Structures are given as structure tokens and as C-alpha cells.
Amino acid sequence: MLRFYNTLTRQKDVFQPLEPGQVRMYTCGPTVYNYPHIGNYRAYIFEDVLRRYLKYRGYQVTQVMNLTDVEDKTIRDSQKAGMTLSDFTAIYSKAFFEDLQTLTIEPAECYPAATEHIPEMVAIIQQLQERGYTYTIDGSIYYRIDRFPDYGKLAHLDAETLQHGASGRVDNDEYAKDDMRDFALWKSWTPDDGDVYWETPLGKGRPGWHIECSAMSMKYLGKHFDIHTGGEDNIFPHHENEIAQSEAATGESFVNYWLHCRHLLVDNQKMSKSMGNFYTLRDLLDKGFKPKSIRYALLSIHYRQPLNFTLEGLHAADQAVQRLLDFAQHVRTAQGAGFDVTPLLAETQQRFEEALDDDLNMSGALGAIFEMVREVNRAIAQGQLSAAGAAQVTALLECFDTVLGLLTVDQAPLDQVVERLMEERQQARKSRDFARADVLREQLREHGYVVEDTPQGPRLKRL
């Protein structure tokens, strides 16, 4: 039974989608003013695993991930760069999509940009005006929080806490209104905005940050949908405000399940450029780390636990991924007999699914896989795994990898040249022509393979 920890209820809730077999999911995407850091990608990889596992479980998933391309930081930095907002944000939007592909993050069904959905935002604000949830000061329109009795239900904050700035999490610029808790729905134009504005029935200006996600999620997923994800820093005020404005505008529940990924530390400290521990994906790739190793490091710790990211941990992740890749290659060479692998694989799959059914317990799922690897390697070493059994193992690995996104289990036959070189090397060794065998070993390396000689025979590994 699939269960997720729901921030709204503060417990693990059994997952029941609004429509049987269908899941509608919204993910808060990047603000495209810079390259995302690895903390951002921890959240995106968590959301990718969630999406993949829902599909593994047979659901048809519709995922929407927004791009915030109009916001204080995009305006500020585009002006510093001397570029138009659209040209500036296009650079980082393109880089973001490249990173998603690098990290094997499956594409969402839709990536709406805020600037392309201004009419939808205006329509929601007008609904809120009609229902008495807003007021206007100097052309800017604000949401009146005291009109929404359930405000604070997601972050579990009471009125007194909110009055004191929610433990410092309230942005004074965003909240210096009639009531410090209120937030901007529409910001009237100021000279600092330059040429970034829209002429609308609300006046000349631009949307507030929170209304953007409400407009885009409801346009593509409906007024009431299944899952909303994000980092824990989104819980308050962003997601709290989304709930308040969406439910006030529609009179309906907004989202059933709220899932949030915990923060990431680097060497047990908050990331900071001044401390030299701030990493983008490109920084890590430039250091020589492989994308699959980075993905493994970010997904292997449960998403609701803080992740302490270190370069040493990344090296360990590289070893873990390489172990899986080597196993996937090695298992294909099995030609023995005597070991019935079916019960082991059934048990492994059961443990894998039970772990991920329990709020995406990835460490438990990986533990089941590595235990299977040990058992199968033992059978291969003893010459007991048949080719048919090896095919079963490969098929299960491919099944698991639809969730993990870590492995490329290549079932295609080896290149004929590589096969010939391997056969020639075997003959050379049997003839004790070790000089020739060494030459052939180097030729195999040139084709991307290294040979390990084991008591059970030679073993090929991809470089």
C-alpha cells in the first residue's frame, strides 16, 4: 500500500488519487536567473523518483513544472547584464533543461513559464477581488490573510507566530502592508522594473511570485489535484500562500498531498559562495564527477532527511554506481547451472516495492538491490548461474532502473571485434603467449573495455 508523508496532515497518508489510475502533480521549478545549485537538484531528483515510481506502480502521471521567469531576481540580474528579461532568462532555462537531461531526470508533460500566463493570473486576482480577499495600496494589490481562517494549516503556524514574522521567514519587502502577514498578488510598476510590466485591467505592473504557481498549476491540472512538491523552504510562505489564494478563489480544496524535500548541507554547513562550498552541477562535472554518481548521491538518502553533501560522499557514490554497472555487465557472462534465481528475484522485488511504498524509502530499496548483487555474484563465482537466470536478473535490473535512472543495462551483443579480440586473447593465454595476450588486452582497452582475469575466467568491464 503506497503511503506518503503529507506535510498538510503531518503523517503518512495512504495515496488515493482523485481519479483511479491517474496522478496530477505540480512541481515548483527554478527561478531562471542563475544556474541551479545541487540543493535544487536534490529536490528535482526526489520529484523525478516520485514520478518514476508512480509510473512503475501503474499510474499515468501528468506532471507540470513551472519556470519562474519574472520575479525580483530575474529583473534585477537581467538589468545588470544589460539584456532583455526574455533573452536573459532563456539562457538559464536552456541550461536547466540541459541539466535535467544530464541527470537522467524525466521530462515533465508541461513546463509553463510565468510570463506566458499573465491573463490567468489576472483572472484569479479578479476572482479574489470579487470575493473580498484583497485591498489595493498605490496600485499594488494584496491578499488579506485575515479573511482566510485556515491560513497556516500547511506550515502549522498559529496567528501569534505569524504576527512575529514566522520565525524570521517573512520577507519584509513582500509583507510591509496593512498587515505584515499579507502578501502581494499584483505589484504596480516602479522605475526599478524598467520595461518589465504588463498593461492589464489591474493596472500597469507585474504579478507577485505566489500567484504565478496557482495560475499555472490550475490551468493545466485543474482546481483540485493530487500532489504538490517542492523543497522544505517552499512550505512557508510560498505554498501556504498558494493554498490561501487558490482555495479562496475557487471555494474548493486545492491539493491533497503536499510532499517536501529536506535541505542539503555541504560539509555540514549551509552552501555559500564565500565559503567555497557552493556547487552547481557544472562545478561537479568540471571536477570530473559522473552524472550518475551525482544522481546516486542525491537520491540515496531519504528525501525527508537532511543530506550532508561531501566530495568524499560523492566518491563513495561513484563506487556504488560503478559496482552496479559492473554487475550489470558481469551477469551477462554467466553460463553455469544449478542455481534457481527466481525466489531471490521475487524476494528482492518485494523488498524493493515495500521500501518505496513506505514514503519512498530509497535506502531500503537500494539495500535490497545490493543484497541481490552479492547473492548473484556468489552464484556466478561458483559457476551456478545459467544464461537464462542471468537474463532474469538483467530484466529485473532494467525494471528497477525505470525508477532509479542509474543504469544502462545493455542487452545487445558485444561488438564482433571485441568478441574476436577476447577469443584471441583466451587462445593466447592458453598457449602461454602472454606477450600476445597483453597486446590484445591493450586493443580491448582501445575499444573501451578493461579485462579482469578471475579464477572463473576473464571478465570484461566498460571503461
N, C-alpha and C positions, 0 to 999 in steps of 0.2 A: 504494500500500500504506500503510495507516494505521499510524502509529507515534506512541507517546507516551513521553516521558521518565518512567521509573519510578523513584521515589525508592528503592524497595527494591533494585533492581539497579544503579542509577546509570548507566543507559544508556537509549537509545531502543529500546523493545521493540515489535515488531510486535503490533498489537492483535488478539487472538483471544478472543472471548467464550466463556464456558463453554458456552453454548447458541447454536447458529448463529442469527443474526438477532435475538438478544435481548441486551440490556445491562441489568444490575442495578447501580445506582450509589448510593452513600451520600455525602451532603454534610453536613459539620459546620455546623449552623446557629447562630443567635445565642443568646447568653445574654440573656434578655429582662429586663434591669434598667435599660436606658437606650436611647437612640436609637443605632443603629449608625453608625459613622463611615465616611468614604469609603474607608478602607483595607479595612474589612469588605466594602464593596460591590465593591471590585476583585475580591476572591475570588469573590463571588456572581455577578458578571458573567462571570468566567472560566468558572465552572461552568455558567452558562447557555449560553455559546458552545459549550462541550464537548457539552452535551446536544443543542443545536440541530444541531451538525454531525454527531453520531452519527445523528440522525434524518434529516438531509439525505442521509447515506450509506446510508439504508435500514434502519437498526436500529430496533427497537421498544425504547424506553427506559423503564425503571421507576426513577424517582429518589425517594429518601427523604431528606428534610432535617429534622433534629431541631430542637426548641426546648428549650433548657436553661432550665427554669423553677424548678428547685430547685438551689441552689448557694450558696456563702457570700455572694456579692454580692447575689443576689436576696433572701436572708433579711435581710441587713443593711439594704438600702435600703428594703425593704417596712416594716421596723420603724421606720426613720427617718420614713417617710411616714405612719406610723400606719394602715397598710392591711393587709388580709389578703394572704397571698402570692398567692393566685389573682387577687384584684382588681388587685393591683399589676402582676403580670406580664401580665395581659390588656391593659393599656394599651399596653405596648411590643410585645406580639405583634401587636396591631391595627396599630400604626404600621409595624411591619416589613412586614406584608402590603401596606399601602398603598404603601410604598416600592418593593416588588418590582413592583407594577403601574406605578408612575410610571416606573421604569427599563426597562420592557418585558422584565422577567425572567419567563420562562415558569414557571408553577406546577409544582412537583413533584407526583408522584402521591400523596404522603403527607407530612404534617407532624406526626409524633408528638411529644407533649410528655412530658418525663421523668416528671412527676407522675402520668401516666396509665399508667405501665408499671413500677410498683414490683414487682408479682408476678414479672414476667420477670427483673428484676434479682436478686431474692431467689433465684430458681431457679438462675441462673448461679452465684451465690456459693455456694449449697449444693453444686453440682457441684464447684466448686473445693475446698470443704471436704472432700468425699468423696475427692478425688484427692490431698489432702495439700499443696495450694498456699497454705494460709492459716494464720494464727495470730490469736489474739484478745488484746487488751490493754484492760482497763477497758471491756469491752463493744463496742469497735470492732474490726472485722475487717480484717486487712491481707493483701495479696498478698506472698508470699515470692519475691522476684525470683531468688534463687539456685537455685530449683527449676526455672527455665526457662532452659535453656542458650543459647537463641537470643536472649535479651534483648539489645537494642542493634542488632539486624540492620537495622532500618529507618533509624535515625539514624546507623548505622555508628559506634557508640561502643564502646570496649572497657571491660573491668572497671575498669581503673585510672582512666579518665576518669570513670566513673560514681561511683567511690568519692570523687572530688573534687568531686562535685556537678554533673557535666556542664557545666563552664564557667559555673557560676552559674545554670543553668537549673532547678535543683531547688528547689522550694518547701519551705522548712524546716518550715512548719506541716504540710504534707502528708506529709513524709517523715521526721519525727523519730520513728522506730520502732526495732525491734530492729536493723535495718539501714537507714541513711539512704536507700537506694535503694528500699525497699519503699513501697507506696502503699496508700491506704485504699480498700477495697471498700465498707465499711459504717461509718458514723460514729455512735457511740452519742449519744443525746440529751444536750445540756447546757442549762443555763438560757438561754444566749445564743441558742439555737434557738427559744425561745418556744414557740408552738403548732405549729411545723413539725416533724412527726415521724410515723412510721408504726409501729404495733404489728405486728410480724412474727415468724416463727419465729427470726429472727436477733436479736431484741430490739427495744427501742424506739429508733428512730433514723431515719436517712435515708441515701440512697446517696451514695457517692463520685462524683465527676464522671465518671471514666473508664468505670465500669461502665454508665453510662446509654447511651452510644453503642453499646457492644457489644450490650446488650439490645435496643435499638430497631432497629439495623441487622439483626441476625439474625432478629428476629421477622418483619420484612417482606421481607427479601431472602434469607434462608437462611443456613446456617452458613458457606457459601463463596460469595462473589460477585465481580463483575468489577472494579469501580472504587470507590476511596475517595478523596475530595478534601477539601481544606482549605487553610488558609494555612500558610506555612512555619513559623510559630510553633506549629502543632499537631503537628509531626513528633515533637518530644520535649518533654515526656513523654507527651502525650495519646495520640497514635497508636501510639507504642511500647507503651504500657500496654494499649491496646485489643488489639493483637496478642497480647501475653502472656496476658491473661486469656481471650480468646476461643479461642485455639488450645489453651490448657491445659484449658479446659472441654470442648471438643468433640473434641480429638485430630485435628482437620483444619486444613488451610490456611484462612486467614481471607479474605484479599483478594489478587487477582492483580496489580492495578495501583494504585499509590499516586501521585496527582498533587497537587502542591503549588504554590500561587501565591506569588510573592515579595512582600516587604513594600512598602509605599508610604511615601515621604517627602513632606513638604511643604516646598518651597523648600530642598531638600537637608537638611532636619532632621526629626527624629522629631516626630510630632504631639504637641502639648502645649497644654492649655488655658491654662497660664500664659504661654506664648509667643504666644498669639493665632493659632496656625496649626492649630487643631483644628476640622475641618469635619464636620458631619453633612450628609446630603442636604438637609435642610430649610434649613440655613445657606446652601447654594449656591443653592437655589431662591429664597430671600429676597433674594439678591444679583442676581437677575434671569437667572441661567443656565438654559438649557433642559435638560430631562431627557435629550434625545437627545445634546446636546453633552457632558453629563457621562458618559453611557454610552460615547460615542466616545472620550473622553479616557481612560477606564479600560480599554477593550478594545484600543486601537490599539497599545499596547506589548506585546511578547511576555510572556506570563504568568510566565515564569521569569526575567525581567529586573526589577531594582528599578525602580519607577516614581517619578520625581520630579514630583510634582503641583504645579503653579503656576496662579495665576489667569490669567497670560499664556498658558499652555498651554491653558487651558480656553477662552479667547477664540479661539485657533487651531483648537481642536476645533469650536467653533461655526461658524467659517468653512468648515471641511471638510464638516460636515454640511449646511450651507446650500448649498454647491456641489453636493452630491449631490441634495438636494431640488430645487434649481433645474433641474438636468439632467433629473431625472425628469419635471418639468413641461414643460420646453422640448422634450424629444424627442417629445412627443405632437403638437407642432405641425408636424412635418416633413411636407412634401408634395412633395418633389423626386423625382429619379430618377437612376439611373446608378451608385450605389454598392452593391455586394453586401456586406452587413454580415455574412453568415453566417460566413465564415472568421475574421473578427475576433472574433466572439462565441464561436466554438468555441475559439479560442486563449485568450481571456480565461477561459473556464470551466475549461480545462485548467490554466492557471496558478493560478487560484483554488483548485482542488482539490488540486493538487500542494503548494501552500503550506500549506494546512490539514491535509493528510495528514501533513506533516512537523511533528508536535508542535504543531499549531495556530499556525502561523506567520502571525499576523494581519497583520503589516506587509507581508508578501509578497502576501497576498490583497488587501489594500487597494490596494497598488501596482498590481496587475493591473487593478483596477476603475478607478482614476483614469486609467490609460493608455488604457483603453477610452473613458472620458469624453472625453478630449482628441481621440481619433480620430473619434468620432461627432460631437462639436461641430464639428470641421473639415468633416465631410461635410455637416452641416446648413447651415453658413455658406456653403458652395459650392452649396447647393441640390441636393445629390446623394442625400439620404436619403429614401426613399419612405415612405409611410404604413405599408406592410407591413413594411419594415425597422424602422421606429420601434416597431411592435408587437413585433417580435422582441427589440429592445433592452429594452423595458419588461418583457417576460416574463422575461428573464434577470435584470434588476434585482430583480424580485419573488422569483425563485429564490434569489439571493444574500441577500436580506433575510430569508429564513427562518433564516439563520444570524446575520446582523448585528443584526437587530432595530432598525434605524436609520431606515428609510424607510417612507413610506406612499405607494406608487405608485398613484395614483388613476386608474383607467381609466374611471371614469364620465364621461359627457359634461359639459361645462361647464354651469353653471346657465343656463337660457334667458335670463334677464335679463342676465347677464354677456355672453353671446354677442351679444345685441342691442346692448348698450352698446358693445362692441368694434366691431361693424359700423357703428354710427352714428359712432363716433369716426373710423374709417377714411374714411368718406364726408366728414366734416367736414375732415379733413386734405387729402383730395384736392381739396376745394372751397376750400382755403386759409382755412377759417374756424377759425383757431387758437384763438380765444376759446371757441368751442363745444367744440373738442377738449379744451381744458383743463378745462372744466366736466365733460365726460364722464369725463376721467381721474380727477377727484375722486370722481365717483359710483362708479367702479370700485374706488377705494380704500375707499369706504364698504362695499363688498361683499367686502372682504378681498383685493383684488388691486392690485398696482402694475404700471404699464405701462412697459416699456423700449422706446424706438424704436431699432431697429438697421438697418443697411443692408439686411438681409434681411427687414425688416418688423417690426411691433410684436411684443413678447414679453411675455407675462403671467407674473407671479411672485406666488405667495401671500405675504401679509404674515406 
